[in-house]
Amino acid sequence: MRVLVIGAQGQLGADLCRELADAEVHRADLDGDGHLLDIRGAETVRQLIADAVKPDWVFNCAAAHNVPRCEEEPEMAFSVNAAGARNVAIACHAAGSRLIQVSTDYVFGSGGTRPFVETDLPAPLNVYAASKLAGEHLVAAECPNHLIIRTAALYGMAPCRAKGGRNFVDTMLHLAATRPEVKVVTDEISTPTYTRALARQMRLLAERAEPGLYHATCQGACSWFDFARAIFEETGTAVNVVPAMAAEFQSLVKRPAYSALDNRHARDQALDVMPYWRDALRDYLAERREKA
Ligand SMILES: NC(=O)c1ccc[n+]([C@@H]2O[C@H](COP(=O)([O-])OP(=O)(O)OC[C@H]3O[C@@H](n4cnc5c(N)ncnc54)[C@H](OP(=O)(O)O)[C@@H]3O)[C@@H](O)[C@H]2O)c1
């Protein structure tokens, strides 16, 4: 099995490389230690995928997902998340590769009251989400053998490249170490998802799932406030966690108040192996302790 992981240095890409360690894994990044690749260049992408590597599977984890920056630079966001994804899809179709494209819960807009299923209508609220949704459509149009996998609120052992390195768990533990109380929003609900569990799920889907759109997050849902409290409880960190409303934090970006996903398509094929979010958090914290 030959596999290409694009965005291999990122949090998810790094765990996919670990998960696929028994395969012939080719890594690609903007500035990593594998193939240097900018997915905005159609010809470079075609050469790497269709002429050089000719992989069985391509995992495209590359994204511009610094959400405020996408809002300020929409051309940049669309060039990576939409046109770049299209370049990868065209090359995969030419090479006969299965493309596994990563997308986001943010494609859903306001008004959600129960976990979104794959047949619910997206309604993006910000540029990042619109560019990722455009990427989904372009991938589906150009590469019939695709899996589009929407996930949410990722954290993992590798640094989040687009967000300056720190994931939410790192940020909470850092804040708790430097101040007596931490304010966290209660009115944004999603599902924190450990990239190691997601990488396992993605491999299984790549091996067995029919082409199409899949939701893949940990099970359950919680607010960022609930997640922060769980992090402090699980690590025995003494800090006062203060509930806050999203409107108290100045932001130019609109975000969905509720974007939990239901992994229905995978579950219907008996392929949903995602753990409950708090169990995944415990696994992640155990791995951090082992590596410390
Ligand atoms: N993080 C989240 O909370 C979250 C939530 C929902 C969905 N997602 C989606 O999950 C996927 C993986 O996210 P992540 O958190 O693992 O991201 P990440 O840590 O920021 O990694 C992104 C990777 O993409 C690479 N990249 C960026 N622009 C590129 C380009 N033009 N050409 C080639 N490579 C490029 C980066 O390369 P360098 O390492 O060289 O910079 C980096 O390795 C993305 O599709 C994202 O939209 C993320």
The ligand as an SDF file (V2000), in Angstrom:
LIG
                    3D

 48 52  0  0  0  0  0  0  0  0999 V2000
   -7.6150   22.0790   13.8770 N   0  0  0  0  0  0  0  0  0  0  0  0
   -8.9240   21.9740   14.0100 C   0  0  0  0  0  0  0  0  0  0  0  0
   -9.4830   22.2490   15.0770 O   0  0  0  0  0  0  0  0  0  0  0  0
   -9.7720   21.5050   12.8470 C   0  0  0  0  0  0  0  0  0  0  0  0
  -11.1680   21.3650   13.0190 C   0  0  0  0  0  0  0  0  0  0  0  0
  -11.9440   20.8930   11.9500 C   0  0  0  0  0  0  0  0  0  0  0  0
  -11.3150   20.5590   10.7470 C   0  0  0  0  0  0  0  0  0  0  0  0
   -9.9780   20.7350   10.6160 N   0  0  0  0  0  0  0  0  0  0  0  0
   -9.3480   20.3640    9.3320 C   0  0  0  0  0  0  0  0  0  0  0  0
   -8.4570   19.3070    9.5950 O   0  0  0  0  0  0  0  0  0  0  0  0
   -7.3610   19.3440    8.6710 C   0  0  0  0  0  0  0  0  0  0  0  0
   -6.0470   19.2110    9.4270 C   0  0  0  0  0  0  0  0  0  0  0  0
   -5.9260   20.2700   10.3660 O   0  0  0  0  0  0  0  0  0  0  0  0
   -4.6850   20.3570   11.3670 P   0  0  0  0  0  0  0  0  0  0  0  0
   -5.2220   20.9120   12.6360 O   0  0  0  0  0  0  0  0  0  0  0  0
   -3.9310   19.0760   11.3780 O   0  0  0  0  0  0  0  0  0  0  0  0
   -3.8240   21.5000   10.6410 O   0  0  0  0  0  0  0  0  0  0  0  0
   -2.3300   22.0120   10.8500 P   0  0  0  0  0  0  0  0  0  0  0  0
   -1.7070   21.4470   12.0810 O   0  0  0  0  0  0  0  0  0  0  0  0
   -2.3430   23.4930   10.6820 O   0  0  0  0  0  0  0  0  0  0  0  0
   -1.5930   21.3880    9.5860 O   0  0  0  0  0  0  0  0  0  0  0  0
   -1.8910   21.8220    8.2890 C   0  0  0  0  0  0  0  0  0  0  0  0
   -0.8180   21.3220    7.3600 C   0  0  0  0  0  0  0  0  0  0  0  0
   -1.1230   21.8290    6.0660 O   0  0  0  0  0  0  0  0  0  0  0  0
    0.0630   22.2540    5.4500 C   0  0  0  0  0  0  0  0  0  0  0  0
   -0.2540   23.2810    4.4520 N   0  0  0  0  0  0  0  0  0  0  0  0
   -0.8370   24.4850    4.6720 C   0  0  0  0  0  0  0  0  0  0  0  0
   -0.9790   25.1400    3.4970 N   0  0  0  0  0  0  0  0  0  0  0  0
   -0.4710   24.3100    2.5410 C   0  0  0  0  0  0  0  0  0  0  0  0
   -0.3260   24.4080    1.1350 C   0  0  0  0  0  0  0  0  0  0  0  0
   -0.7130   25.5060    0.4650 N   0  0  0  0  0  0  0  0  0  0  0  0
    0.2180   23.3690    0.4530 N   0  0  0  0  0  0  0  0  0  0  0  0
    0.6470   22.2730    1.1210 C   0  0  0  0  0  0  0  0  0  0  0  0
    0.5490   22.1150    2.4540 N   0  0  0  0  0  0  0  0  0  0  0  0
    0.0040   23.1350    3.1580 C   0  0  0  0  0  0  0  0  0  0  0  0
    0.9260   22.7840    6.5690 C   0  0  0  0  0  0  0  0  0  0  0  0
    2.2540   22.7270    6.1110 O   0  0  0  0  0  0  0  0  0  0  0  0
    3.5040   23.2790    6.9790 P   0  0  0  0  0  0  0  0  0  0  0  0
    3.6090   22.2970    8.0900 O   0  0  0  0  0  0  0  0  0  0  0  0
    4.6580   23.1930    6.0700 O   0  0  0  0  0  0  0  0  0  0  0  0
    3.0910   24.6390    7.4220 O   0  0  0  0  0  0  0  0  0  0  0  0
    0.5950   21.8060    7.7090 C   0  0  0  0  0  0  0  0  0  0  0  0
    1.4500   20.6880    7.6650 O   0  0  0  0  0  0  0  0  0  0  0  0
   -7.5680   20.6340    7.8650 C   0  0  0  0  0  0  0  0  0  0  0  0
   -8.2280   20.2990    6.6650 O   0  0  0  0  0  0  0  0  0  0  0  0
   -8.5000   21.4710    8.7170 C   0  0  0  0  0  0  0  0  0  0  0  0
   -9.2870   22.3440    7.9080 O   0  0  0  0  0  0  0  0  0  0  0  0
   -9.1810   21.1770   11.6260 C   0  0  0  0  0  0  0  0  0  0  0  0
  1  2  1  0
  2  3  2  0
  2  4  1  0
  4  5  1  0
  4 48  2  0
  5  6  2  0
  6  7  1  0
  7  8  2  0
  8  9  1  0
  8 48  1  0
  9 10  1  0
  9 46  1  0
 10 11  1  0
 11 12  1  0
 11 44  1  0
 12 13  1  0
 13 14  1  0
 14 15  2  0
 14 16  1  0
 14 17  1  0
 17 18  1  0
 18 19  2  0
 18 20  1  0
 18 21  1  0
 21 22  1  0
 22 23  1  0
 23 24  1  0
 23 42  1  0
 24 25  1  0
 25 26  1  0
 25 36  1  0
 26 27  1  0
 26 35  1  0
 27 28  2  0
 28 29  1  0
 29 30  1  0
 29 35  2  0
 30 31  1  0
 30 32  2  0
 32 33  1  0
 33 34  2  0
 34 35  1  0
 36 37  1  0
 36 42  1  0
 37 38  1  0
 38 39  2  0
 38 40  1  0
 38 41  1  0
 42 43  1  0
 44 45  1  0
 44 46  1  0
 46 47  1  0
M  CHG  2   8   1  16  -1
M  END
$$$$
